[in-house]
């Protein structure tokens, strides 16, 4: 089967407080809120989408901010770190900004010839900044405080923590078109050649790692990108033929989704590019108003009363 996967589409995580999450990602990190909507299964909870100007695939970090849910714990069967690509020469800016905003940062570490600068969001979600060793020509969203010369460009890679390598590696290589490109100790790097950015998955193998607790400060799932519905459904057939359980196609308003849990326990999604985030509001106004799935529009007044007011 021709490789249909075009790297990462989005990553979804869990937060505790909506306002705190909004402030950190739009102000401290300077991302654009490209969509403010609600959880399809829990309309009393926001679903925030942060990314670049258009919400291009490979830049979209989304959150379910469940008020008071409590702190989670990274562990096996999870995506445990997200690395953002940043421009060369921007790291001094970010170090100063994080210090001024009291962001918790860790010691820099080298992986596969790149220097990762780890930090935590207010819920303890593990993030890193990295200047990629290959050129990344994406233009990040800029604000008054975070100019385009320092703005994050989108995802560089994400790390999966697993008890064993092979079952998940086979899914990446045999079904999703990735290849193993490097290994350093217990960390294995996989990449797809269909796209130059947001195309890397690292697997950190820890046979003794306990299962994570999936609440605030942890990743809920990672989504891989395909061009359209036809490519998505062809991939669905291949996943089913491999003996994995996968959902029917689900309309998420801004993309169409399939979900399956790979053998190591990580929830994978296959998401289409179509129809995009400007399907229900102009590009210039993305994320400014609350957009509801059509099944909830008749309950807008009740939902708005429940949702925390953002300032």
C-alpha positions as CSV (number, residue, x, y, z in Angstrom):
1,X,0.0,0.0,0.0
2,X,1.3,3.5,-0.9
3,X,2.1,5.5,2.2
4,X,-0.7,7.8,3.0
5,X,0.4,9.2,6.3
6,X,1.8,12.8,6.3
7,X,3.3,13.0,9.7
8,X,1.5,14.3,12.8
9,X,-1.9,16.1,12.5
10,X,-2.4,17.1,16.1
11,X,-1.8,16.0,19.7
12,X,-4.5,16.2,22.4
13,X,-3.7,16.6,26.1
14,X,-5.6,17.2,29.3
15,X,-5.5,20.3,31.5
16,X,-7.0,21.3,34.8
17,X,-8.0,25.0,34.6
18,X,-9.2,26.5,31.4
19,X,-8.1,30.0,32.0
20,X,-4.6,29.0,33.1
21,X,-4.2,26.8,30.1
22,X,-5.4,29.5,27.7
23,X,-3.0,32.1,29.3
24,X,0.0,29.8,29.1
25,X,-0.4,28.7,25.4
26,X,-1.6,32.0,23.9
27,X,0.5,34.4,26.0
28,X,3.6,32.7,27.3
29,X,4.1,30.4,24.3
30,X,2.4,32.8,21.9
31,X,0.3,30.2,20.0
32,X,-2.9,31.1,18.2
33,X,-6.2,29.9,19.5
34,X,-7.5,28.6,16.2
35,X,-10.7,27.0,17.6
36,X,-12.7,27.3,20.8
37,X,-15.3,24.6,20.9
38,X,-16.4,21.8,23.3
39,X,-15.7,18.2,23.9
40,X,-18.0,16.1,21.6
41,X,-18.8,13.7,24.5
42,X,-18.8,16.3,27.3
43,X,-20.2,19.6,26.0
44,X,-19.7,21.2,29.5
45,X,-16.0,21.0,28.9
46,X,-14.1,23.2,26.4
47,X,-11.9,21.8,23.6
48,X,-9.1,24.3,22.8
49,X,-7.1,24.1,19.6
50,X,-3.7,26.0,19.5
51,X,-1.5,26.3,16.4
52,X,-0.2,28.5,13.7
53,X,-2.2,31.1,11.7
54,X,-4.3,28.6,9.9
55,X,-4.1,25.7,12.3
56,X,-2.0,23.7,9.8
57,X,-1.5,20.0,10.5
58,X,1.6,19.4,12.5
59,X,1.1,22.6,14.6
60,X,-2.1,21.8,16.5
61,X,-2.0,21.1,20.2
62,X,-5.4,20.6,21.7
63,X,-6.7,20.4,25.2
64,X,-9.7,19.2,27.2
65,X,-9.5,21.5,30.3
66,X,-11.5,19.5,32.9
67,X,-11.9,21.8,35.8
68,X,-10.5,20.2,39.0
69,X,-9.6,16.9,37.5
70,X,-6.3,16.7,39.3
71,X,-2.8,16.0,38.2
72,X,-2.0,12.9,36.1
73,X,1.2,10.9,35.8
74,X,3.3,10.0,32.7
75,X,3.9,6.3,32.2
76,X,4.0,3.4,29.8
77,X,1.3,3.4,27.0
78,X,1.4,7.2,26.6
79,X,2.9,10.0,24.5
80,X,5.1,11.5,27.2
81,X,6.8,14.5,25.6
82,X,6.1,17.0,22.8
83,X,9.0,18.8,21.1
84,X,8.4,22.1,19.3
85,X,10.7,23.3,16.6
86,X,12.0,26.8,17.1
87,X,14.2,29.1,14.9
88,X,17.9,29.1,15.2
89,X,19.0,31.9,17.5
90,X,15.7,32.0,19.5
91,X,16.7,30.0,22.6
92,X,18.0,33.0,24.6
93,X,14.7,34.7,24.1
94,X,12.8,31.6,25.4
95,X,15.1,31.2,28.3
96,X,14.5,34.8,29.4
97,X,10.8,34.5,28.8
98,X,10.4,31.3,30.8
99,X,12.4,32.8,33.6
100,X,10.2,35.9,33.7
101,X,7.0,33.8,33.6
102,X,8.2,31.3,36.2
103,X,8.0,28.4,33.8
104,X,9.6,25.2,35.2
105,X,12.6,24.2,32.9
106,X,15.0,21.3,33.0
107,X,18.5,20.7,31.9
108,X,19.2,20.6,28.1
109,X,19.8,17.2,26.7
110,X,21.3,16.0,23.4
111,X,19.4,13.4,21.3
112,X,20.3,12.3,17.8
113,X,22.5,15.4,17.3
114,X,19.9,17.9,18.4
115,X,19.7,19.8,21.7
116,X,16.4,19.6,23.6
117,X,15.4,22.2,26.1
118,X,12.7,20.7,28.4
119,X,10.0,22.7,30.2
120,X,6.6,22.0,31.8
121,X,3.3,23.7,31.3
122,X,1.3,24.7,34.4
123,X,-0.2,21.2,34.6
124,X,3.1,19.5,34.3
125,X,2.8,18.5,30.6
126,X,6.3,17.7,29.3
127,X,7.4,19.9,26.4
128,X,10.7,20.8,24.8
129,X,12.1,23.3,22.4
130,X,14.6,22.2,19.8
131,X,16.4,23.8,16.9
132,X,16.1,21.1,14.2
133,X,19.3,20.0,12.4
134,X,17.3,20.0,9.2
135,X,15.8,23.2,7.9
136,X,12.2,23.9,9.0
137,X,10.7,26.6,6.8
138,X,7.4,26.9,8.6
139,X,6.4,30.3,9.8
140,X,5.1,30.4,13.4
141,X,2.2,32.6,14.6
142,X,3.5,35.8,16.0
143,X,2.2,38.2,18.7
144,X,3.3,41.5,20.1
145,X,5.6,39.7,22.5
146,X,6.6,36.7,20.4
147,X,7.8,37.7,17.0
148,X,8.1,35.4,14.0
149,X,11.9,35.3,14.4
150,X,11.5,33.4,17.6
151,X,8.0,31.9,17.4
152,X,7.5,28.1,17.6
153,X,7.0,26.5,14.2
154,X,5.0,23.5,15.2
155,X,5.9,20.0,16.3
156,X,9.3,18.5,15.7
157,X,8.6,15.1,17.3
158,X,6.8,13.4,20.1
159,X,8.0,10.6,22.4
160,X,6.1,7.4,23.3
161,X,7.0,5.6,26.4
162,X,6.5,1.8,26.1
163,X,7.3,-1.4,27.9
164,X,8.5,-3.0,24.6
165,X,9.4,-1.9,21.2
166,X,8.4,-4.3,18.5
167,X,4.6,-4.4,18.6
168,X,4.3,-0.6,18.3
169,X,7.3,-0.4,15.9
170,X,5.4,-2.8,13.5
171,X,2.4,-0.5,13.5
172,X,4.5,2.5,12.7
173,X,6.5,0.7,9.9
174,X,4.0,-1.7,8.4
175,X,0.8,0.4,8.6
176,X,1.8,4.0,9.0
177,X,4.8,4.1,6.6
178,X,7.5,5.1,9.1
179,X,11.0,3.7,9.1
180,X,13.5,3.4,12.0
181,X,16.2,5.9,11.3
182,X,18.3,5.9,14.5
183,X,18.8,4.4,17.9
184,X,20.5,5.8,21.0
185,X,20.4,3.4,23.9
186,X,16.8,2.7,24.8
187,X,15.4,5.5,22.5
188,X,14.5,4.6,19.0
189,X,13.7,7.2,16.3
190,X,11.1,6.6,13.5
191,X,10.4,9.0,10.7
192,X,8.3,9.2,7.5
193,X,9.7,10.7,4.3
194,X,6.3,11.9,3.0
195,X,6.8,15.3,4.7
196,X,9.8,17.2,6.1
197,X,8.3,18.5,9.4
198,X,6.3,17.0,12.3
199,X,7.4,13.6,10.9
200,X,9.3,12.0,13.8
201,X,8.2,9.6,16.5
202,X,10.6,8.5,19.2
203,X,10.0,5.4,21.2
204,X,11.5,5.3,24.7
205,X,11.6,1.6,25.8
206,X,11.3,1.0,29.6
207,X,10.3,-2.5,30.5
208,X,9.8,-1.5,34.1
209,X,7.7,1.6,33.5
210,X,4.3,1.6,35.2
211,X,1.1,2.6,33.3
212,X,0.4,6.3,33.3
213,X,-2.6,8.0,34.9
214,X,-4.3,10.0,32.1
215,X,-5.5,13.2,33.7
216,X,-4.2,16.8,33.8
217,X,-0.6,17.2,32.5
218,X,-0.7,14.1,30.3
219,X,-1.4,13.5,26.6
220,X,-4.7,11.8,25.7
221,X,-3.8,10.8,22.1
222,X,-1.7,11.6,19.1
223,X,-3.2,12.0,15.6
224,X,-1.6,11.2,12.3
225,X,-2.4,13.2,9.2
226,X,-3.8,12.0,5.9
227,X,-4.8,14.0,2.9
228,X,-8.5,13.1,2.5
229,X,-11.3,10.7,3.3
230,X,-10.3,8.2,0.5
231,X,-6.7,7.9,1.9
232,X,-8.1,7.6,5.4
233,X,-10.5,4.8,4.6
234,X,-7.9,2.8,2.7
235,X,-5.7,3.0,5.8
236,X,-8.6,1.9,7.9
237,X,-8.9,-1.3,5.9
238,X,-5.2,-2.0,6.3
239,X,-5.4,-1.5,10.1
240,X,-8.4,-3.8,10.4
241,X,-6.7,-6.4,8.2
242,X,-3.8,-6.3,10.7
243,X,-6.2,-7.4,13.4
244,X,-6.5,-4.1,15.3
245,X,-9.9,-2.7,16.4
246,X,-10.6,0.7,14.9
247,X,-13.6,3.0,15.0
248,X,-15.8,4.0,12.1
249,X,-15.2,7.4,10.7
250,X,-16.2,10.2,13.1
251,X,-17.0,13.8,11.9
252,X,-15.1,16.2,14.1
253,X,-16.4,19.3,12.2
254,X,-12.8,20.4,11.2
255,X,-11.4,17.0,10.2
256,X,-12.7,13.4,10.1
257,X,-11.3,10.9,12.6
258,X,-10.6,7.2,13.1
259,X,-9.3,6.0,16.5
260,X,-7.4,2.8,17.4
261,X,-5.2,1.8,20.3
262,X,-1.9,0.4,19.2
263,X,-0.5,-2.7,21.0
264,X,1.6,-0.7,23.5
265,X,-1.5,1.2,24.7
266,X,-1.2,4.6,23.1
267,X,-4.4,5.9,21.5
268,X,-3.7,6.7,17.9
269,X,-6.0,8.8,15.7
270,X,-6.0,9.1,11.9
271,X,-7.3,12.6,10.9
272,X,-7.9,14.2,7.6
273,X,-6.8,17.6,6.4
274,X,-10.3,18.4,5.2
275,X,-12.4,20.5,5.8
276,X,-10.1,22.7,7.9
277,X,-10.6,25.3,10.7
278,X,-12.0,28.0,8.5
279,X,-15.1,26.0,7.6
280,X,-17.2,27.9,10.2
281,X,-15.4,31.2,10.7
282,X,-13.1,33.4,8.6
283,X,-9.4,33.0,8.9
284,X,-8.9,36.4,10.5
285,X,-11.4,35.5,13.3
286,X,-10.3,31.9,14.1
287,X,-10.8,31.1,17.8
288,X,-12.5,34.3,18.8
289,X,-16.0,32.9,19.4
290,X,-17.4,29.7,20.8
291,X,-18.2,27.2,18.1
292,X,-20.5,24.3,19.0
293,X,-21.0,21.0,17.2
294,X,-24.4,21.2,15.5
295,X,-26.0,18.7,17.9
296,X,-25.4,21.1,20.8
297,X,-26.3,24.4,19.1
298,X,-29.8,24.3,20.5
299,X,-28.4,24.1,24.0
300,X,-25.9,27.0,23.6
301,X,-27.3,29.1,26.4
302,X,-27.1,26.2,28.9
303,X,-23.6,25.3,27.8
304,X,-22.3,28.8,28.0
305,X,-23.5,29.1,31.6
306,X,-21.5,26.0,32.5
307,X,-18.2,26.8,30.7
308,X,-15.7,29.0,32.6
309,X,-15.5,32.5,31.2
310,X,-12.2,33.3,29.6
311,X,-10.7,36.7,30.1
